[in-house]
Amino acid sequence: MMPTGSAKTAGVIGQPIGHSLSPLMMAAWIRDAGIDAIYTPYLASPHMFAPVVHALFRAGLKGLNVTLPHKTEALTISHHISDRADRIGAANLLTYVDGQIHADNTDAVGFTRALTAAGHEIRGKSALVLGAGGAARAIVDGLVEAGVSSLTICNRSRERAEAIRNDLAPSARIGSWDDRNDALSGVDLVVNATSLGLRDQPELGMDWGLAGSGTVVADSVYVPLQTGFLKTAKAAGLETVDGLGMLIEQGKPSFEAFFGSSAPESTDVRALLIDTLEHRK
Ligand code: NDP
């Protein structure tokens, strides 16, 4: 249906925001769910983040997805912070209920559900996470919640990996960045949670020689969809999971929080997003 004056409204806020695929994904779900709703992108500099969010909520917005660079700041303006957003130290979902801002993080379940949806078990598996920024924090939290048996974190700046261990995964092993290929030995799941491989960034060059044949290799980067990290893993005969699943799965609980109904499973958002990424080339 076309939106009316009583449409429920929500959006995504970030800087930059023009590249965000969330408005397209949400619009497709809104259309297929047949609900009276609108989802809009909002550009806000760090300086303007808090005033814009407050103004939007006072004007009736149900909620906001939060993207770079505001995910940490989102916590400081919230009245209620979920345990997982607090642990991760970042929120990608704000909802407005009875005049109060609630912060949550759906990136963690977004990652683990994407793996499960691709047919990969997490419980009892050993994992290697490359990176220690915001995405890595969410991914580590998701993996711990999902019951990994062991975890190694390798990051260029070791102290950020140690901070993740201290905050989220006390039994994690910290590997050195230069020895990340050695850390592949005996690992069931390897995740690129760095920004390496992102368009215009250098590739995360890996030597997959020590990876076992059943190792699953997942990327958080989805522009391009097939990063060098995934291409080389595939060429080495390993199974791969691209970053689009995480984006889609983090969006589903957000949709439900905004509009009170589930994102329709019948919508092929993956095909829609791939088509859009292809046309952006
Ligand atoms: P951050 O800036 O918080 O972290 C960047 C990470 O990349 C750090 O670990 C950093 O290491 C590492 N890094 C950057 N440059 C280099 C380099 N030259 N050599 C080695 N390591 C490097 O970014 P985010 O964690 O927010 O995002 C990381 C990626 O995750 C992005 O590509 C983003 O697109 C993706 N992402 C995907 C989502 C999805 O839904 N699929 C959701 C959120 C993010 P150091 O600590 O040493 O600086």
Residues whose N, C-alpha, C, O or C-beta is under 5 A from the ligand:
A	BS01	NDP	G131 A132 G133 G134 A135 A136 N155 R156 S157 R160 A193 T194 S195 L198 S220 V221 G243 M246 L247
